[in-house]
Amino acid sequence: MDALELLLERRSLPKLVSPAPQGRALENILKAGLRAPDHGALTPWRFIVAVDDGLQRLADILVAAATADNADEGVISKASKAPFRAPMVITVVAKVSEHDKVPAIEQIVSAGCATHAMQMAAVAHGFGGFWRTGNWAYHPVVKKALGLSGDDEIVGFLYIGTPNCVSAKVPQRDIDKFVSYL
């Protein structure tokens, strides 16, 4: 698959099974994230990879957040299962620092670009992925458990694994509805 086809046919796949990327493939996925646009060379991202026992630790963190909110059993149950929707979850963190020329929003967008680059690299290696946020990405219990501080933000949870479904056709959008020229 060439780069243009990869970008034009991008699709999230929600059903992912083992194996997850490892070795050279995982290294390339992480390196792709490190190539995200980075105004000021701040490297405003960190990647927390959960596989195997790490998925259970992530589930425990999500359950702790739901419990702290006095959530009902349905929400707690959903939190306990969320990380197991794929054999790997990469939590992408925007490490936001005070900078006179690079505002926080640019640092967060840079981390978002890193997430997208990693998803595309996973697909290039034959894996699938989907990017989720939800309430857990903004929850103080989750942030604390994952070591975030200050203005750090979780940009998303990138689920990666081997596709276990057929991708639906990518919708073709009319560019005229989204583009204007000055």
C-alpha angles and dihedrals in degrees: 000000000000123000096256093049089048091055097041094047097042112148134165114234113206099193111071130164138175138327104066120194116278139165115011094358093055091044091053092048091053092043090052088057090052090057094064117128107279118186109205093011089264094146089216097185140086127186122212110195119204120192133148107347089007089069089058091048089052090049090051090053092051091048090051089053092049091047091050087056091050088239120181122258092263093059092044091050091049090050091051091055101039099091092050094067086095136016091246134036121187113197108208115208126193105218097208118200132180109261130165094219103029113059122207093255091061091051092050092047089050090056088049089054089051090054092051092047091052092049091051092047089051090053091047087057092051098261129117132224149175133204120225135175118166128149093313092066090062100036116118092218091056093045093050094046091052093050100252118156140179112355095347115138135197104234093190152304111265110205113202133182146110113311114252097182140049115260116245115239112280109249115242110227125205104244091204089071092058106031133070131171130220 
